[in-house]
Amino acid sequence: MHNLAAHRIHTTTIGDLLLTTTDKHGERDVLIFPASRHTYATFTAASYQRAKSLYAHGIRASDHVGILMANCPEYMELLMGCLLLGAVAVPMNARYKATELTYVVENADLKLLVTSDLIADYADFGELLGTAFTDLAEQRDPQHLRLAAAPLLRHLVMFGSNSPAGFITEGEFDAAGASIDNTVIDALRVNVQLSDAAIMMYTSGTTANPKGCPLSHGLLVRNGVNMNRERYFLTPEDVFWAPLPMFHMSSILPFLACLDAGAAMSSMTHVEAGLALQMLERDRVSVAFPSFPTVTSDLINHPSFATTDLSNLRRINNVAPIDMLRRFQDTFAPAIQTGAYGLTEAGGVIAFNHPDEGLETRLHTCGTPFPGIEVQIVEPDSHEVLAADERGELWVRGYAVFDGYYKSPEKNAKAFVDGWLRTGDLCSLTEDGAICYHGRIKDMLKVGGENVAAIEIESHLARHPAVQMAQVIGREDKRLWEVPVAFIELKPGAEVSADELIQHCRADLASFKVPREVYFVETWPMSSTKVQKFRLKELLGSKAE
């Protein structure tokens, strides 16, 4: 698949990548929202303004800056402003509750945190931070915070019209940097090294406290370049719709690929299918990155989908069970659907399908890794390297692998073996080296001595015409150790009983794989992009009471 003779390594800092592309494509769009757009020139200017305001509040190289906001242009401006300074941007999950926020702010050693009232009707971040830090309202000087639970945090900044106690307002933040010259920022920018941390992502925390993953400039740029030049082949005319949260690599990595190509990324504050379809048509989107079944299904099921002009769409990315992927591909044809395999600890994504691969290959595999990344399948307990088509744990090494979790030597000792990162994912490799994903190893059920992958049952349930999405967890059982239980989201207007779904499974699955109970949900407990199965276990426990 790789033409290694033609492959060239293109690596720089993220700030310099932006400036180089701005020199070439300054008047082209780089960031599009429903009611606004940035050209490369205006985005670069705005990013410098954010960098100067951060500088005026004491942010320097290696300092950690939190961003707790919904998707908006200011989010990417602030992120880039951090990177121009050599500071470390810490995107924070907008779904965090107060306890999680307290933990991440302290664990990440944040010196400054910027938030917004943009979606205060849905998520009041000011109130949430007040709950997380109970002494915030007592602070006399927002310019010099002293919070017991976050001893390093000196500033909280609120974008928008609200001005809660203890926060610096957006106007004050902007005014502080107005007198600083761009040369001050450039003096810091030129000292940023490829090995310096650029962004610290926090893993989704589906089973425990989130873990900080520092990702370097060199790692991120090279991954963005490989995404573009090895798999997506963007041009300056392309518009890449990436609507997922900007605190997730599913937005950050596409943005870096766009920077490499001089293309534009399209986003929105929250995914609303009708508005999304308007954007796809209006902006003649050529690459769509819904990525998750819930987003793609919402698009397809919207009343205006059939009349929306998607003729410019040539690529779409989705990760879902095979039958669902096949249905998505049929719906979006002639656009080519490809999948991906990735993890935060390796720069977001290490493999995408190539568009030249056949349909069955794209349905059953995640593609081969980027050049410069090695993978192997290992028996988790014995560490024996397994042959093609054998299932085991996927191990990864190469340029994309981070150096380790932040302040977590004990976690790093478990995560790395002789330079290989243990992913915890149950995978296999084809003879051609493509990755096949079979679920999380820890998402395995042990039913009467039989190992059962939850994803296998979920995939079968998803084949039922009434099922929008299925999630399977284990319930403790005195005789069999544990048995499967299914949670189901139905398609709009669909009806089916729990007994019918159990019979649907019983017809094709071994008896030990058949869910013993089925519960219906309308909304899922989510982290950034994953269903929090431990919350489903809590819900199951409450139903048993």
C-alpha positions as CSV (number, residue, x, y, z in Angstrom):
1,M,0.0,0.0,0.0
2,H,2.8,2.4,0.8
3,N,5.0,3.9,-1.8
4,L,7.9,4.3,0.5
5,A,10.2,5.6,-2.2
6,A,7.9,8.6,-2.7
7,H,7.2,9.1,1.1
8,R,8.9,12.1,2.6
9,I,8.8,13.1,6.2
10,H,7.5,16.7,6.5
11,T,7.7,17.9,10.1
12,T,7.7,21.3,11.7
13,T,6.0,23.0,14.7
14,I,2.3,23.6,14.5
15,G,2.8,27.4,14.6
16,D,5.2,27.3,11.7
17,L,2.9,25.0,9.7
18,L,0.1,27.6,10.0
19,L,2.4,30.5,9.0
20,T,3.8,28.6,6.0
21,T,0.3,27.7,4.7
22,T,-0.9,31.3,5.4
23,D,2.0,32.6,3.2
24,K,0.7,30.4,0.3
25,H,-3.1,30.5,0.9
26,G,-3.8,33.6,3.0
27,E,-7.1,34.5,1.3
28,R,-8.5,31.0,1.3
29,D,-10.9,29.8,4.0
30,V,-9.4,27.8,6.9
31,L,-12.3,27.6,9.4
32,I,-16.0,27.7,8.5
33,F,-18.9,27.9,10.9
34,P,-22.6,28.3,10.1
35,A,-22.5,32.1,10.6
36,S,-18.8,32.9,10.2
37,R,-15.6,32.0,8.5
38,H,-11.9,32.6,8.9
39,T,-9.4,32.9,6.1
40,Y,-5.9,31.7,6.8
41,A,-4.8,35.4,7.1
42,T,-7.6,36.4,9.6
43,F,-7.2,33.2,11.6
44,T,-3.4,33.8,11.9
45,A,-4.0,37.4,13.0
46,A,-6.7,36.3,15.6
47,S,-4.3,33.5,16.9
48,Y,-1.6,36.1,17.5
49,Q,-4.1,38.3,19.4
50,R,-4.9,35.4,21.6
51,A,-1.3,34.6,22.1
52,K,-0.6,38.2,23.2
53,S,-3.5,38.1,25.7
54,L,-2.1,34.9,27.1
55,Y,1.3,36.4,27.3
56,A,0.0,39.4,29.1
57,H,-1.4,37.1,31.8
58,G,1.9,35.4,32.4
59,I,1.7,32.4,30.0
60,R,5.1,31.4,28.7
61,A,6.7,28.3,27.1
62,S,5.7,25.0,28.7
63,D,2.9,26.5,30.8
64,H,-0.4,24.6,30.7
65,V,-3.6,26.4,29.5
66,G,-7.0,24.8,29.8
67,I,-9.8,25.3,27.2
68,L,-13.3,24.5,28.4
69,M,-15.6,25.6,25.6
70,A,-18.1,24.4,23.0
71,N,-16.9,24.4,19.4
72,C,-16.4,28.0,18.2
73,P,-13.8,29.9,16.2
74,E,-12.4,31.3,19.5
75,Y,-11.6,27.7,20.5
76,M,-9.1,27.1,17.7
77,E,-7.8,30.7,18.0
78,L,-6.9,30.1,21.7
79,L,-5.5,26.7,21.0
80,M,-3.2,28.1,18.2
81,G,-2.3,31.1,20.4
82,C,-1.0,28.6,23.0
83,L,1.1,26.8,20.5
84,L,2.6,30.0,19.1
85,L,3.9,30.8,22.6
86,G,5.2,27.3,23.1
87,A,2.6,26.8,25.9
88,V,0.7,23.5,26.2
89,A,-3.0,23.6,25.3
90,V,-5.2,21.3,27.4
91,P,-8.6,20.8,25.7
92,M,-11.1,19.9,28.3
93,N,-14.2,17.7,27.9
94,A,-17.3,19.9,27.8
95,R,-19.3,17.0,29.4
96,Y,-17.2,17.0,32.6
97,K,-19.0,17.3,35.9
98,A,-17.6,19.3,38.8
99,T,-15.6,16.5,40.3
100,E,-14.0,15.6,37.0
101,L,-13.1,19.2,36.4
102,T,-11.5,19.6,39.8
103,Y,-9.4,16.5,39.1
104,V,-8.2,17.5,35.6
105,V,-7.5,21.2,36.5
106,E,-5.2,20.1,39.3
107,N,-3.7,17.0,37.6
108,A,-2.9,19.0,34.5
109,D,-1.2,21.8,36.5
110,L,-3.2,24.5,34.7
111,K,-2.0,28.0,35.1
112,L,-4.9,29.6,33.2
113,L,-8.3,28.3,32.0
114,V,-10.5,29.9,29.4
115,T,-14.2,29.1,29.2
116,S,-17.3,30.5,27.6
117,D,-21.0,31.2,28.2
118,L,-21.8,30.2,24.5
119,I,-24.0,27.3,25.6
120,A,-24.9,28.4,29.1
121,D,-28.5,27.3,28.6
122,Y,-27.2,23.7,28.2
123,A,-23.9,23.8,30.1
124,D,-23.2,26.7,32.4
125,F,-19.4,26.4,32.7
126,G,-19.2,29.3,35.1
127,E,-21.6,27.7,37.5
128,L,-19.8,24.4,37.1
129,L,-16.4,25.8,37.9
130,G,-17.9,27.6,40.9
131,T,-19.1,24.2,42.1
132,A,-15.8,22.6,41.4
133,F,-13.9,25.3,43.3
134,T,-16.0,26.3,46.3
135,D,-13.7,29.2,47.3
136,L,-13.9,30.8,43.8
137,A,-16.6,33.3,44.9
138,E,-14.4,34.5,47.8
139,Q,-11.5,35.5,45.5
140,R,-10.9,39.2,45.8
141,D,-8.6,39.6,42.8
142,P,-9.4,37.5,39.6
143,Q,-5.9,38.4,38.3
144,H,-4.3,36.4,41.2
145,L,-6.4,33.4,42.1
146,R,-5.6,31.3,45.1
147,L,-7.8,28.2,45.0
148,A,-7.2,25.4,47.5
149,A,-8.0,22.6,45.1
150,A,-5.9,24.1,42.2
151,P,-2.8,25.7,43.7
152,L,-1.2,26.5,40.3
153,L,-4.3,28.1,38.7
154,R,-3.9,31.8,38.5
155,H,-6.6,32.9,36.1
156,L,-10.0,32.0,34.9
157,V,-11.3,33.8,31.8
158,M,-14.9,33.9,30.7
159,F,-15.7,34.6,27.1
160,G,-19.1,36.1,26.4
161,S,-21.3,38.5,28.2
162,N,-21.4,36.8,31.7
163,S,-19.0,37.9,34.4
164,P,-19.1,35.5,37.3
165,A,-17.2,36.2,40.5
166,G,-13.5,35.3,40.2
167,F,-13.4,35.5,36.4
168,I,-11.5,37.8,34.1
169,T,-13.9,39.0,31.4
170,E,-13.3,38.6,27.7
171,G,-12.9,42.4,27.3
172,E,-10.2,42.5,30.1
173,F,-8.4,39.5,28.6
174,D,-8.3,41.1,25.1
175,A,-7.3,44.6,26.4
176,A,-4.3,43.2,28.3
177,G,-2.7,42.0,25.1
178,A,-3.4,45.0,23.0
179,S,-0.1,46.8,23.5
180,I,2.1,43.7,22.9
181,D,3.8,43.4,19.6
182,N,3.8,40.3,17.4
183,T,7.6,40.2,17.6
184,V,7.3,39.2,21.3
185,I,5.3,36.2,20.3
186,D,7.6,35.4,17.4
187,A,10.6,35.4,19.8
188,L,8.9,32.6,21.7
189,R,7.6,30.8,18.6
190,V,11.1,30.3,17.1
191,N,12.3,28.5,20.2
192,V,9.6,25.9,20.1
193,Q,11.1,22.4,19.5
194,L,9.5,19.5,17.7
195,S,9.8,17.4,20.9
196,D,8.0,20.0,23.0
197,A,4.5,19.1,24.1
198,A,1.9,21.0,22.1
199,I,-1.4,19.6,23.4
200,M,-2.3,17.5,26.4
201,M,-5.4,15.4,25.7
202,Y,-7.2,13.7,28.5
203,T,-8.5,10.2,27.7
204,S,-12.2,9.7,28.0
205,G,-12.1,8.2,31.4
206,T,-14.8,5.6,30.8
207,T,-13.7,3.5,33.7
208,A,-11.4,5.7,35.9
209,N,-10.0,9.2,36.2
210,P,-8.9,10.7,32.9
211,K,-5.3,10.3,32.0
212,G,-3.2,13.2,30.6
213,C,-1.6,12.4,27.2
214,P,1.0,15.0,26.2
215,L,1.4,15.1,22.4
216,S,4.4,16.8,20.8
217,H,4.5,19.3,17.9
218,G,6.4,16.8,15.8
219,L,4.1,13.9,16.5
220,L,1.0,15.9,15.7
221,V,2.2,17.6,12.6
222,R,3.5,14.3,11.1
223,N,0.3,12.6,11.9
224,G,-1.7,15.4,10.2
225,V,0.6,15.3,7.2
226,N,0.3,11.6,6.9
227,M,-3.5,11.8,7.2
228,N,-3.5,14.2,4.3
229,R,-0.8,13.0,2.0
230,E,-1.2,9.2,2.6
231,R,-5.0,8.8,2.8
232,Y,-7.1,11.9,2.2
233,F,-5.2,13.7,-0.6
234,L,-6.7,17.1,0.2
235,T,-6.2,20.1,-2.1
236,P,-6.8,23.8,-1.3
237,E,-10.2,23.5,-2.9
238,D,-11.4,20.9,-0.4
239,V,-13.8,21.6,2.5
240,F,-13.5,19.0,5.3
241,W,-16.6,18.8,7.6
242,A,-15.4,17.8,11.1
243,P,-18.2,18.6,13.5
244,L,-17.0,16.5,16.5
245,P,-15.9,18.3,19.7
246,M,-12.7,20.3,19.4
247,F,-11.5,18.8,22.7
248,H,-11.2,15.5,20.7
249,M,-8.6,14.4,18.2
250,S,-11.4,13.8,15.7
251,S,-11.4,17.6,15.1
252,I,-7.8,18.5,15.9
253,L,-6.3,15.9,13.5
254,P,-8.5,16.9,10.5
255,F,-7.6,20.6,11.2
256,L,-3.9,19.7,11.0
257,A,-4.5,17.8,7.7
258,C,-6.3,20.9,6.4
259,L,-3.4,23.1,7.4
260,D,-1.0,20.9,5.5
261,A,-3.1,21.1,2.3
262,G,-4.3,24.7,2.5
263,A,-7.9,23.3,2.8
264,A,-10.8,24.5,5.0
265,M,-12.3,22.7,8.0
266,S,-16.0,23.1,8.6
267,S,-17.4,22.8,12.1
268,M,-20.4,23.7,14.3
269,T,-21.1,24.4,17.9
270,H,-23.2,21.2,18.3
271,V,-24.3,18.7,15.7
272,E,-27.8,19.4,14.6
273,A,-28.6,17.3,11.5
274,G,-30.7,19.9,9.7
275,L,-28.2,22.6,10.0
276,A,-25.4,20.2,9.2
277,L,-27.0,19.2,5.9
278,Q,-27.4,22.9,5.0
279,M,-23.7,23.4,5.6
280,L,-22.7,20.3,3.6
281,E,-24.7,21.6,0.6
282,R,-23.9,25.3,1.0
283,D,-20.1,24.9,1.4
284,R,-19.9,22.1,-1.1
285,V,-18.2,19.8,1.4
286,S,-16.0,17.2,-0.2
287,V,-14.9,15.2,2.9
288,A,-17.2,14.4,5.8
289,F,-16.0,13.2,9.1
290,P,-19.1,12.2,11.2
291,S,-17.2,9.2,12.3
292,F,-19.7,7.9,14.8
293,P,-23.0,6.0,14.1
294,T,-25.2,8.4,16.1
295,V,-24.1,11.4,14.0
296,T,-24.3,9.6,10.6
297,S,-27.7,8.1,11.5
298,D,-29.1,11.5,12.5
299,L,-28.1,12.9,9.1
300,I,-29.6,10.0,7.2
301,N,-32.9,10.1,9.2
302,H,-33.4,13.8,8.8
303,P,-36.4,14.7,6.6
304,S,-34.2,17.0,4.4
305,F,-31.5,14.4,3.7
306,A,-33.1,13.1,0.5
307,T,-33.2,16.6,-1.0
308,T,-29.8,17.8,0.1
309,D,-27.2,18.1,-2.7
310,L,-24.2,16.1,-1.6
311,S,-22.8,15.7,-5.1
312,N,-19.5,17.3,-4.1
313,L,-18.9,14.7,-1.4
314,R,-16.1,12.3,-2.3
315,R,-15.0,10.8,1.1
316,I,-16.8,10.0,4.3
317,N,-15.3,8.5,7.5
318,N,-17.3,6.2,9.7
319,V,-16.5,3.7,12.5
320,A,-19.4,1.2,13.2
321,P,-20.4,-2.4,13.0
322,I,-20.0,-3.9,9.5
323,D,-23.7,-4.1,8.6
324,M,-24.1,-0.5,9.6
325,L,-21.1,0.5,7.6
326,R,-22.5,-1.3,4.5
327,R,-25.8,0.6,4.9
328,F,-23.9,3.9,5.3
329,Q,-21.8,3.2,2.2
330,D,-24.9,2.5,0.1
331,T,-26.6,5.7,1.3
332,F,-23.7,8.0,0.6
333,A,-22.5,6.4,-2.7
334,P,-20.7,7.3,-4.9
335,A,-18.7,8.9,-2.1
336,I,-16.1,6.4,-0.8
337,Q,-16.5,5.5,2.9
338,T,-13.4,4.7,4.8
339,G,-12.7,3.8,8.4
340,A,-9.9,4.3,10.9
341,Y,-8.1,2.9,13.9
342,G,-6.7,5.2,16.5
343,L,-6.1,6.1,20.1
344,T,-5.3,9.3,21.9
345,E,-1.9,8.0,23.0
346,A,-0.8,7.7,19.4
347,G,-1.8,11.1,18.1
348,G,-5.5,10.2,17.5
349,V,-5.3,7.9,14.4
350,I,-2.6,5.6,13.2
351,A,-4.5,4.0,10.3
352,F,-7.1,4.9,7.7
353,N,-8.4,2.9,4.9
354,H,-7.0,4.0,1.5
355,P,-9.7,5.0,-1.0
356,D,-8.4,2.5,-3.6
357,E,-9.2,-0.4,-1.3
358,G,-12.1,-2.6,-2.3
359,L,-15.4,-2.3,-0.4
360,E,-15.0,-5.5,1.6
361,T,-11.6,-4.5,2.7
362,R,-12.9,-1.1,3.8
363,L,-15.8,-2.8,5.6
364,H,-13.7,-5.4,7.5
365,T,-10.4,-3.5,8.2
366,C,-9.3,-0.1,9.4
367,G,-6.5,0.1,6.8
368,T,-2.7,-0.2,7.3
369,P,-0.7,2.0,9.6
370,F,1.0,5.2,8.4
371,P,4.6,4.9,7.3
372,G,6.8,5.2,10.4
373,I,4.4,3.2,12.7
374,E,4.8,-0.5,13.5
375,V,2.1,-2.7,14.9
376,Q,2.0,-6.3,16.1
377,I,-0.6,-8.6,17.7
378,V,0.4,-10.1,21.0
379,E,-1.1,-12.6,23.4
380,P,-1.9,-10.4,26.3
381,D,-0.6,-12.7,29.1
382,S,2.3,-14.5,27.5
383,H,3.4,-11.7,25.2
384,E,3.7,-14.1,22.4
385,V,3.6,-12.4,19.0
386,L,0.7,-13.9,17.0
387,A,0.4,-14.7,13.3
388,A,-1.8,-13.0,10.7
389,D,-5.6,-13.4,11.4
390,E,-5.0,-14.4,15.0
391,R,-6.7,-12.2,17.6
392,G,-4.8,-10.6,20.5
393,E,-3.8,-7.3,21.9
394,L,-2.5,-4.6,19.4
395,W,0.8,-3.2,20.3
396,V,2.2,0.0,18.6
397,R,5.5,1.8,18.4
398,G,6.9,4.5,16.2
399,Y,6.8,8.3,15.8
400,A,3.1,8.7,16.7
401,V,3.4,7.1,20.2
402,F,3.5,9.5,23.1
403,D,6.2,9.4,25.7
404,G,3.8,8.5,28.6
405,Y,1.0,9.7,30.7
406,Y,1.4,12.9,32.6
407,K,2.6,12.4,36.2
408,S,1.7,8.7,36.1
409,P,4.8,6.5,36.3
410,E,2.8,3.5,37.6
411,K,0.4,3.7,34.6
412,N,3.4,4.1,32.2
413,A,5.0,1.0,33.6
414,K,1.9,-1.0,32.7
415,A,1.4,0.7,29.3
416,F,4.8,0.1,27.8
417,V,6.7,-3.1,27.1
418,D,10.2,-2.8,25.5
419,G,9.2,0.4,23.7
420,W,5.8,-1.0,22.6
421,L,2.6,0.7,23.7
422,R,-0.1,-1.7,24.8
423,T,-3.4,-0.5,23.4
424,G,-5.8,-2.8,25.3
425,D,-7.6,-3.3,22.0
426,L,-8.5,-6.8,20.7
427,C,-7.3,-6.8,17.1
428,S,-5.9,-9.0,14.3
429,L,-3.8,-8.2,11.3
430,T,-4.4,-9.4,7.7
431,E,-1.7,-10.9,5.6
432,D,-1.3,-7.4,4.1
433,G,-0.9,-5.8,7.5
434,A,-4.3,-4.1,7.8
435,I,-5.7,-3.7,11.2
436,C,-9.0,-5.5,12.1
437,Y,-10.6,-4.2,15.3
438,H,-12.6,-6.7,17.4
439,G,-13.3,-4.6,20.5
440,R,-11.7,-3.8,23.8
441,I,-10.0,-6.6,25.6
442,K,-11.5,-5.4,28.9
443,D,-14.8,-5.2,27.1
444,M,-14.9,-9.0,27.0
445,L,-17.5,-10.9,28.9
446,K,-16.8,-14.2,30.7
447,V,-20.0,-16.2,30.3
448,G,-19.7,-19.7,31.9
449,G,-16.0,-19.9,31.0
450,E,-16.6,-18.6,27.4
451,N,-15.0,-15.3,26.3
452,V,-17.5,-13.2,24.5
453,A,-16.7,-9.8,22.9
454,A,-19.5,-7.3,23.6
455,I,-19.0,-5.8,20.1
456,E,-20.1,-9.2,18.5
457,I,-23.5,-9.0,20.2
458,E,-23.8,-5.3,19.5
459,S,-23.1,-5.9,15.8
460,H,-25.8,-8.5,15.6
461,L,-28.3,-6.4,17.4
462,A,-27.5,-3.5,15.0
463,R,-28.7,-5.6,12.1
464,H,-32.2,-5.5,13.4
465,P,-34.1,-2.9,11.3
466,A,-35.5,-1.2,14.3
467,V,-32.2,-0.7,16.1
468,Q,-30.3,2.5,15.8
469,M,-27.5,1.6,18.3
470,A,-26.8,-1.2,20.8
471,Q,-24.4,-1.5,23.7
472,V,-23.8,-4.6,25.7
473,I,-22.5,-5.0,29.2
474,G,-22.1,-7.9,31.6
475,R,-24.3,-8.5,34.6
476,E,-23.0,-10.7,37.5
477,D,-24.5,-14.2,37.6
478,K,-24.0,-16.7,40.3
479,R,-24.0,-19.7,38.0
480,L,-22.2,-18.3,34.8
481,W,-20.1,-15.6,36.4
482,E,-21.7,-13.0,34.2
483,V,-24.3,-12.8,31.4
484,P,-24.8,-10.2,28.6
485,V,-27.4,-7.4,29.0
486,A,-28.2,-5.1,26.1
487,F,-29.1,-1.4,26.0
488,I,-30.9,-0.3,22.8
489,E,-31.6,3.0,21.1
490,L,-34.4,2.6,18.5
491,K,-34.6,4.3,15.2
492,P,-37.1,7.2,15.1
493,G,-40.6,5.8,14.9
494,A,-39.5,2.2,15.2
495,E,-41.1,-0.3,17.6
496,V,-39.8,-3.6,18.8
497,S,-40.1,-5.5,22.1
498,A,-37.3,-6.8,24.3
499,D,-38.4,-10.3,23.7
500,E,-38.2,-9.8,19.9
501,L,-34.7,-8.6,20.1
502,I,-33.7,-11.5,22.3
503,Q,-35.2,-13.9,19.8
504,H,-33.3,-12.0,17.0
505,C,-30.1,-12.9,18.8
506,R,-31.2,-16.4,19.7
507,A,-31.7,-17.3,16.1
508,D,-28.1,-16.6,15.1
509,L,-25.9,-16.5,18.2
510,A,-24.7,-19.2,20.5
511,S,-26.9,-19.4,23.6
512,F,-24.2,-18.0,25.9
513,K,-24.0,-14.8,23.8
514,V,-27.8,-14.1,23.9
515,P,-28.7,-11.0,26.1
516,R,-30.6,-12.1,29.1
517,E,-32.2,-8.6,29.4
518,V,-32.9,-5.7,27.0
519,Y,-33.4,-2.1,28.1
520,F,-34.4,0.8,25.9
521,V,-32.7,4.2,26.1
522,E,-33.3,7.6,24.4
523,T,-29.9,9.1,25.3
524,W,-26.6,7.6,26.1
525,P,-24.2,8.5,28.9
526,M,-21.2,9.8,26.9
527,S,-17.7,10.8,27.6
528,S,-16.1,12.7,24.6
529,T,-17.1,10.2,21.9
530,K,-17.7,6.9,23.7
531,V,-20.6,5.5,25.6
532,Q,-19.6,5.2,29.3
533,K,-20.4,1.6,30.0
534,F,-19.7,2.0,33.7
535,R,-22.7,4.3,33.7
536,L,-24.8,1.7,32.0
537,K,-23.7,-0.7,34.8
538,E,-24.8,1.8,37.4
539,L,-28.2,2.1,35.5
540,L,-28.5,-1.7,35.5
541,G,-27.9,-1.8,39.2
542,S,-30.6,0.8,39.8
543,K,-33.1,-1.3,37.8
544,A,-32.3,-4.3,39.9
545,E,-33.1,-2.5,43.2
